[in-house]
């Protein structure tokens, strides 16, 4: 069942990208705590960044702090 879910997810992502007519294919990045697990079942994933959201929040906080100095 799990493998079927991953295959359907991959097909769905691919179809969505094609339907948008983006020209060049985007880089697909798996994020979050289960990113490594999920990316293992999907060929379409090109990068894994489990802490991407946290790094973004840290960056915004740092920029805000630097701005208010």
C-alpha positions as CSV (number, residue, x, y, z in Angstrom):
1,X,0.0,0.0,0.0
2,X,2.7,2.5,1.0
3,X,4.6,1.9,-2.3
4,X,1.4,2.5,-4.3
5,X,0.9,5.8,-2.4
6,X,4.3,7.0,-3.3
7,X,3.9,6.1,-7.0
8,X,0.5,7.9,-7.1
9,X,2.1,11.0,-5.4
10,X,4.9,11.0,-7.9
11,X,2.4,10.8,-10.8
12,X,0.4,13.6,-9.3
13,X,3.3,15.9,-8.9
14,X,4.5,15.2,-12.4
15,X,1.0,15.8,-13.9
16,X,0.7,19.1,-11.9
17,X,4.0,20.4,-13.2
18,X,3.1,19.5,-16.8
19,X,-0.3,21.1,-16.5
20,X,1.2,24.4,-15.4
21,X,3.4,24.7,-18.5
22,X,6.3,26.0,-16.5
23,X,8.8,25.5,-19.3
24,X,11.7,24.1,-17.4
25,X,11.0,21.4,-14.9
26,X,11.3,22.6,-11.3
27,X,13.6,21.2,-8.7
28,X,11.5,19.1,-6.4
29,X,12.7,19.3,-2.7
30,X,11.3,17.1,0.1
31,X,11.0,18.9,3.3
32,X,10.0,18.1,6.9
33,X,10.7,15.4,9.4
34,X,9.7,12.5,7.1
35,X,11.4,13.9,4.0
36,X,14.1,11.2,3.9
37,X,11.5,8.4,4.2
38,X,9.2,9.9,1.6
39,X,12.0,10.7,-0.9
40,X,13.2,7.1,-0.7
41,X,10.0,6.1,-2.5
42,X,9.9,8.8,-5.1
43,X,12.2,9.2,-8.1
44,X,11.0,12.7,-8.7
45,X,12.6,14.1,-5.5
46,X,15.9,15.8,-6.3
47,X,16.9,17.1,-2.9
48,X,16.1,16.5,0.7
49,X,16.1,19.4,3.2
50,X,14.4,18.2,6.4
51,X,15.0,21.5,8.2
52,X,14.2,23.9,5.4
53,X,11.2,25.6,7.1
54,X,13.2,26.1,10.3
55,X,16.2,27.5,8.4
56,X,13.8,29.9,6.7
57,X,12.4,31.1,10.0
58,X,15.9,31.5,11.4
59,X,16.9,33.5,8.3
60,X,13.8,35.8,8.6
61,X,14.5,36.3,12.4
62,X,18.1,37.2,11.7
63,X,17.2,39.6,8.9
64,X,14.6,41.3,11.2
65,X,17.1,41.5,14.0
66,X,19.8,43.1,11.7
67,X,17.2,45.5,10.3
68,X,16.3,46.9,13.7
69,X,19.9,47.5,14.9
